[in-house]
Structure formats: structure tokens, C-alpha cells
Amino acid sequence: MDINNILKLIEAGYTKEEISALTGEEPKKEEPKKEEPAKEPEQENKYDDLLKTVVAKFDELKQSIIESNITNSNNQKVETPEPAELLAKIIKPERK
């Protein structure tokens, strides 16, 4: 049986077992997947410690940025023009 006939049987709704019975071949049995060996606890602890260190450094960085922003916002001086200067600019604006 060629591939086209098998594809037609699949489209018709036949299962893998039925098609293999028609062709006279036994279906290949899937091998069970092998489990990965368990990771060493030392390696996991190493990464946990590293992750905690990185998170702590990010928290320190975030806190220093917040403090810097607060300091910069408190030191800003807003220049308020004198009323005479403001009126002069309204009446006779500077030309560039």
C-alpha cells in the first residue's frame, strides 16, 4: 500500500491500528521516555542564592533611583517672572 492510499484512509477516518491491520504491518510501539536524572540540590541552591542576590541588587538600585528623583524634585526652583516683565512680554513680544 502506498502513501496516497494510506492518506486516503486517514481522511476517511480510519485509525492507526485499523490501517496497520489492513496493510498487515504491526504498528511501531512508542518507547517510554526516559526521565532526566534528578538535579543536584547544590546546583539549585546555587541558582537560588544567585537569584536572591540579583533581586536584592535590583531593589537597592530601585531605592537609589527613587531617592535621587526625590532629591532632584525638591531642589528644582521655578522661576516666576515679575508682573512687569510678564506685561512687557504680552504688550511688546520679543521678535526673533
trRosetta pair geometry for C-beta under 8 A, 3 or more apart (Angstrom, degrees):
i j d omega theta_ij theta_ji phi_ij phi_ji
1 5 4.8 -110 -169 81 92 135
1 6 6.1 108 135 -54 114 88
1 22 7.3 58 -52 117 160 100
1 23 4.9 -100 24 -108 133 102
2 5 5.5 98 58 10 66 100
2 6 7.3 -128 107 -3 36 93
3 6 5.5 -56 -148 38 36 113
3 7 6.2 37 154 -21 69 105
4 7 5.7 -53 -148 35 31 111
4 8 6.5 33 152 -20 63 104
5 8 5.6 -52 -150 34 33 113
5 9 6.6 35 151 -19 64 103
6 9 5.7 -53 -152 35 34 112
6 10 6.5 36 149 -21 65 103
6 19 6.1 76 -141 -167 85 135
6 23 7.7 2 -91 -61 104 135
7 10 5.5 -50 -149 34 35 114
7 11 6.4 35 152 -17 65 104
8 11 5.7 -53 -148 38 33 111
8 12 6.3 34 151 -21 64 107
9 12 5.5 -55 -148 36 33 113
9 14 4.3 -32 167 34 93 138
9 18 7.8 -158 171 105 122 103
9 19 5.2 129 117 -103 144 107
9 22 7.2 -158 -124 50 157 156
10 13 7.9 90 175 -38 29 12
10 14 6.4 -80 -86 58 33 85
10 19 7.2 -5 -65 -67 75 147
14 18 4.5 -127 -168 89 95 126
14 19 5.1 112 127 -57 126 88
14 22 7.7 -22 -168 -6 153 139
15 18 4.8 95 52 8 76 103
15 19 7.0 -144 93 -4 38 88
16 19 6.0 -57 -148 37 28 108
16 20 6.3 24 156 -15 64 109
16 27 5.8 72 145 -110 106 141
17 20 5.9 -58 -146 39 30 108
17 21 6.3 32 154 -21 65 106
17 27 6.3 -69 -97 -23 59 140
18 21 5.7 -54 -149 34 31 112
18 22 6.5 31 152 -19 64 104
19 22 5.7 -54 -151 35 34 112
19 23 6.4 20 155 -9 67 109
20 23 5.9 -59 -142 45 33 103
20 25 5.2 -91 -155 80 84 77
20 26 6.4 62 167 -147 129 15
20 27 4.5 -108 -52 -55 168 83
21 24 7.7 38 -176 -73 28 31
39 43 5.7 -102 173 68 103 123
39 44 5.8 104 116 -47 124 104
40 43 4.7 89 69 2 93 102
40 44 7.3 -168 94 -3 51 85
41 44 5.6 -57 -149 41 40 110
41 45 6.0 40 154 -20 72 106
42 45 5.7 -55 -146 39 30 110
42 46 6.3 39 152 -28 64 103
43 46 5.5 -48 -150 28 32 117
43 47 6.7 26 154 -12 63 102
44 47 6.0 -57 -152 39 33 106
44 48 6.3 35 150 -21 66 107
45 48 5.4 -53 -144 37 34 114
45 49 6.2 36 156 -20 67 104
46 49 6.0 -56 -151 36 27 109
46 50 6.4 26 151 -17 63 109
47 50 5.4 -53 -144 39 35 113
47 51 6.1 37 155 -21 67 105
48 51 5.7 -54 -146 36 29 111
48 52 6.4 30 154 -18 63 105
49 52 5.7 -54 -148 36 31 111
49 53 6.4 33 153 -21 64 105
50 53 5.7 -54 -150 34 31 113
50 54 6.5 30 153 -18 65 105
51 54 5.8 -54 -147 36 32 110
51 55 6.3 31 155 -18 66 106
52 55 5.8 -54 -145 38 31 111
52 56 6.3 33 155 -21 65 106
53 56 5.7 -55 -149 35 29 112
53 57 6.5 28 154 -18 64 105
54 57 5.8 -55 -149 36 32 110
54 58 6.4 32 153 -18 65 105
55 58 5.7 -54 -149 37 32 112
55 59 6.5 35 151 -21 65 104
56 59 5.6 -53 -151 34 32 113
56 60 6.6 34 150 -19 64 103
57 60 5.6 -50 -149 35 35 113
57 61 6.3 37 151 -20 65 105
58 61 5.5 -52 -146 37 33 113
58 62 6.2 36 154 -21 66 105
59 62 5.6 -51 -145 35 31 113
59 63 6.3 31 155 -19 64 106
60 63 5.8 -56 -148 37 30 110
60 64 6.4 26 155 -17 65 106
61 64 5.9 -56 -147 37 30 108
61 65 6.4 30 154 -19 65 105
62 65 5.8 -55 -150 35 30 111
62 66 6.4 32 152 -20 64 105
63 66 5.6 -52 -149 34 33 113
63 67 6.4 32 153 -17 65 105
64 67 5.7 -52 -146 38 34 111
64 68 6.2 37 154 -22 65 106
65 68 5.6 -54 -146 37 31 113
65 69 6.3 32 155 -19 65 105
66 69 5.8 -56 -150 36 29 110
66 70 6.4 29 153 -19 64 106
67 70 5.7 -54 -148 35 32 111
67 71 6.3 32 154 -19 66 106
68 71 5.8 -55 -147 37 30 111
68 72 6.2 26 156 -16 65 108
69 72 5.8 -56 -144 40 30 108
69 73 6.1 26 158 -18 65 109
70 73 5.9 -58 -145 38 28 107
70 74 6.4 24 157 -17 64 109
71 74 6.0 -62 -150 36 28 108
71 75 6.4 16 158 -13 64 114
72 75 6.0 -64 -144 40 30 106
72 76 6.9 45 157 -41 63 98
73 76 6.2 -38 -154 5 34 116
81 85 4.5 -118 -180 86 108 122
81 86 4.8 132 104 -59 124 90
81 89 7.7 -18 166 3 164 136
82 85 4.6 91 58 6 85 104
82 86 7.0 -154 90 -7 43 87
83 86 5.5 -56 -146 37 34 113
83 87 6.3 33 158 -18 68 105
84 87 5.9 -55 -148 37 30 109
84 88 6.3 32 153 -22 64 107
85 88 5.6 -55 -148 35 31 113
85 89 6.5 29 155 -17 64 104
86 89 5.9 -55 -151 35 30 108
86 90 6.5 27 152 -17 64 107
87 90 5.6 -57 -148 37 34 110
87 91 6.0 24 159 -13 70 109
88 91 6.1 -57 -139 42 28 104
88 92 6.3 -38 -178 48 65 91
89 92 7.6 -82 -125 71 17 52
89 93 5.8 46 -175 -108 63 63
89 94 7.1 -37 -127 -10 83 87
90 93 7.4 12 -123 -64 13 84
